[in-house]
């Protein structure tokens, strides 16, 4: 009693167990070392990597939209105002009018709601793009039998479209009420006090389906818009790095200015193609709001019917009553907004991911 008897076979098992434990520790240490060096991705860091990627996307969205908030508000006001009572006539005049009538707060009206929408939207969009790209690349390599195959511009377009649809659908109700809050003026007969008040009011007065008014043109529009943004941006980057065109690539890396230029080009192409659908989406979002007509036609001085039976009807009535050019109302401030917005978003996203130590390249 009190003594431990160790038989030879038990001693042998203990030695084997000890060797196994040492081997396991060595293997884990080696895997951690490889993970730090970027050779392999450690499974234990998967959740942290996802969270960091989402944070980077959210920060990118919030920073980029706040930087261009006045132009974003002016664009929406130009999109929905009635042609018989013009208050906003161009970018400079429109910004001056908002400043004179509503002050600094007027320039940023709806930005809080916009950021509450764009932060999760941007986080989901960037993360979804990376995951969709990896899935599409895997299937492409399986289909072609080429393990070294890379994403083509068309495949990037598909991944971007998937990301845009997922992100837009997940946050669409916030986008819908943000549009209504943005077009309000101080003289409007009824005010939404904020995003949550607007959400509850729309639910109570118009029903849950109202939160998805304009969803169809948004889905159709987001395919070329987000798809082209990612496809043009990533393709331009790859081309500049591989060809070292104009000597812009330094050790297979592009500078911030060059990446901003790539983002600007991507934003210009995407928004030009998808802009008419954005106009129709905004107009459809106003349908069902009791005071929408008075808000959009000059603080109640002129009343006009504001009803569309669907996306096609909205296109038809807009062109019939206001001409084809109405589909591009607000394009100038939107162009001025989109170019820096998309550029800032892409560069901020990559910089935050670099700071957080998250791998960016899809092909790894």
N, C-alpha and C positions, 0 to 999 in steps of 0.2 A: 504493500500500500504506500502510496506517495512516490513510488518509482515508476518511471515510464519505460516500458520494455519496447525496444525497437527491433523488429525482425529484419533480416537482410533484405527481403523483398519490399518491405515498407520503406526502408532506407532508399532503395532504388527508385521507388515511386516518388519519394520526396525530392530526390535529385532531379528527376524528370520534370516534376512540377515546377521546381525552382528554375530550371533551364527554360521551361515554357514561359514562365512569367517574365524572365529577363528578355527573352526573344520578343515577347509582346511589347514590352516597354521600348525596346530598341526600335521595333517597327513603327510604333506610334510616334516616337521622336523623329524618325526619318520622314514619315508622312507629313508631320507638321513642318519640318524643314522644307520639304518639297513644296508644300502649300504656300509657305511664305515666299519662296522663290518664284512662285507662279507656274511651276511645272505641272502640278496637279491641283485640283480644287478639293479641299478637305470637306467631307460631308457635314462635319460638325459646324462649319461656318455657313452652310446654305441659308439658314434662316436669317442670320446677321447680314449676309450679302443681299438678300431680298429686301430687308428693311432699309439698308443703306441705299439701294437702288431706288426704292420708293421715295425716300427722303430727298435724294438728289433730284428726282423728277418733280417733286412738290415744290422744292425751293426754286427750281428753274422756272416753273410756271408762275409762282407768286412774284418773283423779281421781274420777269419779262412783262407781265400784264400791268403791274403797278407803274412801270416806267412809261407806259404808253396809255395809261388810263384816260386822260382827256381826249385823245384821238379816238379811243374806243367808244366813249360816250357820244361824241359828235357823229361818228359813223352811224350809230344806231338811230340817232335823231334824224339824220338825213335820209336813212332808209325808209322810215315810216311816216315822215311828215307829208301832209296833203299839198299837192301842187297848187291849189287855189289860195293858199295862205302861207307863203314862204317866210319863215323866220331865220332859217339857217341856209345861207347862200355861199357855200365854199368853205374851205378849211380855215383860213385866217379870220374871215368875217364871223364864222360860226364860233370859233374859240373866243373871239372878242365879245360876241353877244352873250355867251354863257358866263364869261367873267364879269361883264357889266351887270347882268340881271341876277346872277346867282352866286357870284364870288368864287373864291378858291374851292370851296366845298362843292360847288356845282360842277367843276371840272373833274372831280373825283367821285361824283355821285354814282353809286352802284358798284364802286371798286371793291368795297368790303365783301359784298355779295359775290362779285366776280371772282375774287381771290378764294372765297369759301368754296366756289365751284371749281376754279381752275387748278388749285393746289392738288386736290384728289384726282381731278381729271388728268393733269399733267403727270402725276405719279403713276397712275394706272396706264396712261398712254405710252410712256417711255418703257415701263416694265413690260407691258404687253408686246411692244415692238421687239424687244430683245428676246422674249420667250417665243414669239411667233417666228422670228428670224431663225432661231435655233431649230425649231420644229421643221420649218420649211427647208432649211439647209440639210437637215438630216434626211428628210424624204427625198430631196433632190440628189443627194449623194447615193442613196440606196437605189434610186431609179436609174441613174447614169452609171453606177458601179465605179465612180471615180471618188475616192476618199479625199482627194485634194481639191475637189470642186468648191468654188466660192459662189456667193450670192450674186446673181445678175441684177441689173436695174429693174427688170420686170418682177423678179422675186422680191426685191426690196419694196416695190410698189405694193405687192400683195400683202407683205408683212405690215407695212404702214397702214394699209386700208383696214386690216383686221384690228390693229391697235386703235385706230381712230373710232371704229364702230363700237368696240368694247368700252372705251373711255367715255365716249359721247353718251351712249345709252345709260351707263352707270350714273352719270351726273346730270342728265337732261332736265329733270324738274328744276334744279337750281339754275340752269341756264335760262329756262323759260321765265321764271319769276325775276331773274336778274334783268332780262330784257324789259319787263314791265316797270321795274323800279327805275331803270335808267332813263326811260322816256318821260317820267314825271317831271313837272315843273312846280314852282312854288304856288302858282295860281291854279293848279289842277283841283277839280272838285273833290277828289278823294285821293288819299295818300296811303301807300303801303309803307309801314313804319320800318320794315326791315325784311330780311329773307324769310325768317320763320313766320312772321306775321303774314307775309305774302303767301307762303305755302299753305298756311292754315286757312286763309281767306279764300284762296282759289279752290281748295278742297271743299270748303263749306258751301261756297256759292256756285261752283261750276262742276264739281265732282272730280274724282281722281284722274279720269281720262284727259281732263284739261291740262294737266301737268305735262302731257306729251304732245300737245298741239305743235305742229311743225316738225315732228320727229322724222317723218318720211323724207322730206327734202334735206333734212340734216344728215340722215344716213347716206343718201345719194351724194350729197355734197362732200361729206367727210372722206369718201373713198378717193376722189382725186386730190382733195386738199391735203389731208394728212399723208396719204400714200405718196404723193409727189414730193411733199416736204422731206420725208425720210429718204425716198429714192434719190432725189436730186442731191441732197446733202451728203449722204453716204457715198454715192457714186462720184461726186466731185472730189471728195476727200481722197478716195482710193486712187482716182486718176492722177491727182496732184502728187500723191506720195509715190506711186509706182513709176510715173514718168518724170518726176521731179521737174515738172513744167515751170518755167520762169524762175527756177532755183528756189522755190518757196518751201520745199521740204528740207528739214534739217534733222538728220539721223532718223528718218522715217516718221518724223513728227511735224505737224503744222503749227505755226504760231497762232496766237489769239486773233490777230487781225485777219489772217487768211481764213480761219474757221468762221469768223463773223461774216466774211464775204461769201463763203459757201452757204451759210444759213440765210443770208439776204437773198441770194439767187434762188434758193429753195422756196423761201416764202413768197417771192414775186411770182414764180411759176404756179405754185399751188393756189394762191388766192385769186389770181386772174381767171383760172379755169372754173373755180367753184363759186365765185362771187354771186352770180344771179340766184343760186339756190339759197345763199345766206340771206339775201333780201326777202325772198319768198318765205323763208322760215320765220324771220322777224315779224312779217306782216300776219302770218297765220297765228303767231303767239298772242297777238292782240285781240283776236276774235273771242267774243264771249265776255270781255271786260266791259262792264257797263259804261265806264267813262272813257274808254279808249278813243272814241271818235273825237271827243272834246279835247283830250290831251294832244292828239295828233294834228288837229286842225286849228289850233290857235286858241287854247284856253276857253273853249266853249262858244266862240263867236260864230263858227260855221259847223253845222251838223251834217254828216254824210254817213251813209250806211257802210258798215265795215264787216262784211260777211263773205266767207269763202266756203264752198262745199268741199274743197280738197286742194291738193297741190296744183293740179292742172287748171282748176278754176281760178286759183290765185294768180297763176302765170297769165292766163287769158285776160282777166280783168285788169291786171296791172299794165299789160302791154296795150290793151284796148283803150283804156282811159288816160294813160300817161305816156304811152310810147315805149319803144324798145329800150330807150336810154334809161328808163326808170329802173331797169334790172341792174343798173350799175350806179345807182344813187349811193353816194358815200364812198365810192371807189378811191378817190384821191386821198382822203384822210385814212382810209383803210390801208392803202399802199404805203403811205408814210408810216403807219402804225405797224403793219405786218413785217416789213423789212427788218427794222430793229428788233421787233418782238421775237420773231422766229430765230434771228441770229443770236440774241441774248439768251433765249431759252436753250438752244443747243450748246452754246459755249458754257453757260452756267452749269448745265447738267454734267458736262464732261469734267469741268473743273471741280465740282463738288464730289463727283465720283473719284477723281484723282486724290482729293484731300482725304476722303474716307477710305481709300485703298481698295476700291472695287474694280475688278477687271471689266473693261469695256468691250473689247473686240468680240464680235459675234462668232468668228470662225474658230476660236479657241475651243 
